[in-house]
Amino acid sequence: MKKKLIFSFCIMLFILISIYFIISFTKREWKAVELPSDEILLISQYVNFAWGYQNNGIFIDSEGGVYSFDFTQTSYNLNQASTDADFINNLHTIRANEDPITTLNADTLKELYWYVSHINIDSTFTKTHRACDAGSDSLKIYDTSVQKLITCYETGDYDGELQDAYAKKLYSLFKRKIQPIINFSTIKNDSKQSLKSDSKDSTEISVIQAETLPTYHFTSSEEVEQMPDEDLIFINQHTYKTMDFYEDGEFKELDLFGIEPDRDIYENVSIDFFWLKDLEIDLDVSKPIPKSEFQRLVDNDIEMMYYYANTQKPGDETGRVVVSKDTFFCGENDLYAEYSVRYTQRCTMYENDKLTSTDVPRAYRQVYLKNYIVETNVNHWRAYLLGELSADYVKEQLDVFHSYDTNPIIYREVIEQDNRYIYSTYYTSFEYSGWGKNNVVILWNHKNYVYKNSHLVTGTNPFEIRRAEILGTENDVLPVE
């Protein structure tokens, strides 16, 4: 018996020693690895086409630099990259023009490259359906030999992973050592910062996507129209918000009323108005909608949200149905009332010839305008601004309406004339041309007219002010410092 115990102990000791030497050998292997130069080693990317396009993330280069990217509204939109190689070239352009948000230490970088370089890209990628409209959060490498992005891990609408031991080790390394560093760096850089402009008063802005953005505060339409090309391009390609350019706006962040029940999901923001045809009272443009009528319209709109969330018809096996719902009143002021609408939608579909169901949480922050009514028919679309009109009132009301426009408004002004007010806004857009060789940023002006007697609100088509070339045939990088 004693001999058996000694023998078992020796076997266990031998196994432990063997494991130690295997780990030590592997560690020596990646510590001795020679890193390549000027390569993108790893990409963490989130893409979602539901409820508005999103495309952002981080990437790590062979020098250990960790860079952020946001292609949602910039010239490097993934939809405009015809190949994976084009996408990687766009990342290299970011490297050439921006500083990393942080840098990996030498050991972590070498371990990362060791796993990346040993992944078998021909391994099977398995995935299962998990959610609806959750997008794709993925970890990718780029194989230069085939010029192709290889997904190692994915979560979101689908959960999947590459069936390769080194790919799994890479994902584990990313979660254990890299992601915490990135999160810490982002938290430090996302704090509020007060920045001074050389020619303008100081103002405070929020730093988004781990960028320290310069402050812009324009004081006239002439100043906007005459800004240097490099400023116009920079504003378009970075994550500014409309309110970053306002120092007198009343409409700040949407969490004004601070209701956040225990549910860790993102709320889609919607600035909503009501239709004239839905009113059950005669419209008096000189006064806001009566409180009881406004509440009826709000309740009806929220119920319709739940109604249209149910797509599964009686007798159908597949579709979507609301299985639970909650509505929270967040608060109100003279401009709008704010609600949080949250529900769980059960999505049922066939997966590999098997009927499967997944519960998907939904959350919407509904901001209902109190003084804006829209009239529409086949031939025209127009609105009415209710209440006692003045230049300040027009600015305050339309600021709310435009505060979450897709393209941030970089300047707006209200001009009073004898019979109307003109609410004039400026914003930028990007135009892709010549396979990326002739890209331009366009400065636009849009005008809303609010007529004093009728309270009618009409608008013009956007008017192009000028263009600034980004990637000309003689330039390979952005002309931005």
N, C-alpha and C positions, 0 to 999 in steps of 0.2 A: 504493500500500500504506500509506504513511504517512498519507494523507488518511483512509483507511478506519479506521485505528487511532484517529485523533483523533476521527472521527465516532462510533465505538463508545464511546470514553471519554466524549464529551459526552452520549450517550444514557444511559449508566450513571449519570453524575453527575446528569442531570435526574431519573432515576427515584429516586435516593437522596434528592435534595432534595424531591421530591414526597412521598415517604414520610414524611420528617421533618416537612413542613408538615401532612400529614394527621394524624400522631400528635399534633403540637403543638396543632392545632386541636381534635382530640377531647379532649385533656387540658384545654384551656382551657374546653371545653364543660362537662365534669363538674366542674371546679373552680368554675365560676360557677353551678352548679345550686343551687336553693333547696330545702332539705330540708323534708319535711312534718313535722307535729308529731303526737306520740302515735300512732305506727304501728309495727307489727311488720314489719320489712323482710325478714328472712331467718331460716329455721329449718333446723337440722341435727338430724335425728331418727333414732334407731335403734329399731325395733320387731321383736319376735320372739315368736311364739306357741308355738314348739317348746320342749319341755323346761322349761316354766314361762314365764309371761308377762313380757316386758321392754318398757319404753317410756320412753326417756329421750333427752336431748340438750341443745342450747343454742339460744337465739334472740337476735337482735340487733334493737334498737329504733331509731327514727329519731333518738335522741339519742346513738347509738353505744354504749349499754350492752349488754354481753354477759351474759346470764343463763342459768343452768342449770335444767333441769327433770327430774323423775323421776316419771312418772305410774304407775309399776309398782304402788305400794301407797298412793297418795294419793287425795285427793278429786277430783283433776283427771284421773282415768283417761280415756284417749281413748275407750274403749268407752262411756263415759257421756256423751260429747259427741255430741249428736244431729246437729249440723251442723259444718262447718268454722268457721263464725262462733262457735259455742260454744267450740270449741277455742282460737281466738284470744282470746276473752274470758277463758279460763282463764289464758292467758299474761299478759294484762294484769293479772290478779289477782296473779300472781307478782311482776310489776313493782311493784305498789303496796305489796307487803309485804316484799320482799327487796332486798338490794343487789346490783349487778352484780358478776360475778367479775373483770371487767376492762372497759376502755372503749377503743373504736377512736379513732385520731387523726382529725382533721377531713378530711384528704385521702382516707384509705382509706374513710371513711364516705361521702363524696360520690361517690367512684368506684363504691362498692357500689350506692348509690341510682341512679346514672346507668344502670348495667346493668339493675337491677331494673325501672326505669320504662320501659325500651325493649324489654323482652321481649314478643314476640308470643305470648300465651297460647294462641292457636289453632294454634300450630305442632304438627307431628306428634311424638309421643313414641314412640321405637322402643326395644324391649328384647328381650333374648335370655336364655334360661334358662341359669344357671351352676351352681347348687348346690341342695342340699336342706337345709331346716331352718336355713339361715344367717341368716334374717331379712331385714330391709330397712334399709339405711343410706342415707338420702336427704337431698337438699338441696332446700328448698321455699321458694316465695314465696307471699304472700297477696294476691290481687287484690281490692281493696275494692269495685270496680265490680260484680263478680259474686259477691262473698263466697265465694270458692273458693280452696282451696290448690292451687297449681300445682307439680308435681314437675319440677325442672330436671335432676336427676341422681340415679341410684339404683344401688346395688350390693348384693350379698347373694345371695338366691335368684335374682334377675334383675339383669342389667346393663342400664341404659337411660339415655337422655339425650334432652332436648328438642332437636329439630332447629331451633335458633335461635342465631344468632351471638352475641347478647348473653347468652343463657343459658350458653353455653360459656365466654364471657369471665368471667361471674360465678363459675362453678365454678373457673376458673383463679385468679381473685383470691382466692377462699376458701382454696384449697390453698396459694398462695404467701404471702399476707400475713396472713390471718385465723387459720387453723388453728394455725400456729406460736405466735401470741400466746396463743391459748386454751390450748394444751397447756402453755405455760410458766406461765401463771397457775394452771392446775389443779395442776401439780407443786408450786408454792409453797404452795398452800392445802391440798394433800393431806398435807403433812408432819405428823408427830406433834406434837400440841400439849398442854401441860399446863394444864388449866383449873381455876380455883378456884370452888367453889360457896359461896354465902354461908353456908349452914347445915350443910355436910357436909365431910368430908375430901376432899382433892384426889385425883384419879385421872386416868389418862391414857387418852384415847380416840383412835380413828382418825377423821380428818375425811374424809368421803365426799362425792362429787359437788361438790367445791370449796366446801363449806360449813364454817364455823366453828361447830360445834354446842356449845351449853352442856352442861355435865356434869350428869347426874342419877345419884345413887346413893341408892336408897331403903333404909331400915333397918327398916321394918315394914310389914305389910299395911295398917294404919291410915293410915300416911303416904301410901301409894299411893292408897287409896280416897278420901282427902280432898285430893288435889292440886288446885290451881286448874284451871278449865276450859282456860285458855290453855296451861298446861303439857301437859295431856292432848292437846289438839289439835296442839300443836307436835311432840310426840313421834311422833304418828301420821303426820304429814305430812313428816317428814324421815327421812333415810336412816340411822337407827340400826341397829345389829346387837345381837343378844342379849348378846354379851360386853361391849358398851359399858356395861352396867348392873351387871356383876359385878366385884367387886374380889377375890373369893376363888376364882374358877373356875380349874380346872386346864386346861380345854380352850380354848386360844387359837386363833390362826389355824391353818388346816389344813395349811399348808406346814411342819409340824413337822419333817419328816425331810429336806426340802430336795432331793428328787430332781427335776430338771427337764431331761430329755433335750432335744436341740435340735429343738424343734417349737413353732412360735409359734401355738398354738391354746389356746382357753380350756377349762379342765376343769370339767365339771359335777360338783358335789359331791353325794354320796349317802351318808347314814347308813343302813347296812344291818344287818339282823338275820336270824337263821335260824329256820326253822319246825320245830316239834317233830316233825311227820310225816317230816321228812327225816333225823332222827337215826338212826344205825345201832347205837346203844348205848342202854342204859337211862338215863334222866335221873336224876341226883342233884343236887337243887337246892342242896345245901350246898357244892357244888364247881363251879368253872368247867368249861366243856367241855374234855375232854382235848385236848392239843395236836394229836395225829394226826387226831382226828375233826374238830377245827376247821379244819385245813388241807384236809381232804377236802371239807368244805362250801364253803370259799373257792374251791378249784379248780373245783368243780362249778358254782358260781354264775357265775364268770367265763366258763366254757365256754358256759353257757346264754346269757350276754350276746352272745357271738359267734354262737351258733345263731340267736337271734331277730333278729339284725341281717341275716340272709340271708332276704329275702322273695321272691326270684326262684325260682319253681318250675321243675323240669326241663321243657324245651320252651317255656317262656315267653320272649318277646322283651324284656319290660319287667320292672322290679323293682329290687331292691337286693341286692348281694352283697358280702361282705367279701373284699377282694383282698390285704390285708396286715394284720398285727396284732402288737402287742407288749404284754406285761404286765410292769410294774416293781413290785417290792416296795419300798415306801418306808420301812417300819419298823413297830414295834409297841411297846406298853406294856401295863400290866395291864388297861387298859380296852378296847382295840381294836387291830386291825392295819390298816394303810393300804396301799392298792395304787393304782397308776396304770394304767388300762386304756385303750389307744389302738389305734385301727384305722382303716383307710381303707375307705369304703363306696362302691362304684361304683353310681351311680344311672342307670338306663337307661330312657328314655321317648321318646315321640314328640313332636317339636317341629316344628310346621308340616309335618306328614305325613312328617317325616324322623326316623329313629331316631338319637337322640343319647345319649351317655354322659358323665357327669361324676363325677370322683372327689372325694369329700367326706371330710375328716378328722374323726374323732370322738375325744373324750377325756373320760374319767370318773375322778374321784378317789373310789374306793370305800373307805369306812370301815366295817369289819366289827366289830360289837360282840361281845365275847367272853363276856359274862355276861348276855345277854338272849335268851330263847327265846320265840317266839310260838306259841300254840296257837289254832287256829280251826276252826269248823265252820259249818253253815248258821245256827245260832241264836246263836252268841256269838263274841266275839273277846277273848282274854285272853293274858297273858304271864307269864313267870316270871323273877325276878331271881336269878341264881345267885351263890353265895358266902356268906360270913359277913356277916350283915346288921348294920348300925348306922346311925344317923342320917347320919353323914358319908358312909358308903358309899353309901347311897341317893341322897344329893344328888350325889355324884360321878358315879355311873352314869347317873342320869336327866338330869344336866346335858349329858352327851354326846348322849344320845338327842334332847334338845330343842334343841340348840345351833343348828341350822340350820332351825328352824321358819320358815314363811313370815312370820308376824307375830312380830317380836322380843319376847322375854320381858323385861319391864321390871323384874320382881321375882319371886323365888321363895324359899320357905322350906320346911323340913322340920319337921313336928310329930310327936313320938313319943307314941303312946298304948299302952295295955296290950297290945293284940294286933296293932298295925299301925303303920306310918309313913305320914304324909300328906305328899305332895310337892305343894305348892300354887303355882301360877304365875299371873301376871297379864300380860295383853297387850291391845292395842287393835285395833279394826277400824273401817272406814269404811262408812257406810250412805248411799247416794245416794237422795234423795227429792225429790219436787216439782220435777223438772227443775232441780235444783241450788239451789232456794230453801230447802229444809229439810234440808240435809245434816247428819249428826251423826257424831261419833266415839263409839264404845262402848268402855267398859272392861269386860273379861271376867275371870273367875276360873275356872280349871280345876284339878281335883284328881285326882291318882293315889294309889291306896291300895296299899301293899306290906305283905302280911300276914306276920307273923313266923314262923309255923309252916309254912305251905305255900309261902312265897316268891311267892305269887300276886300279880300286878300287875293291878289293875282301874282304871277311870277313870270320872269323871262326865261328863255333858254340860256344856259351858261355861255358866257362870252369869253373867248380865248384872248388873254392879254399878251402873252409872249411865251417863248419856249427856251429851254436851256438844254443843250446837248450833254449827254452823259458819256456814252461810249462811242466816240467817233472812230472813223476808219484809221486814224493815226494815233489813237489812244487805246490802251488796253486796260487801264484802271480808272477808277473814278477820280475826278479832279477835286477830291475833298481831302483835307488834311486829317 
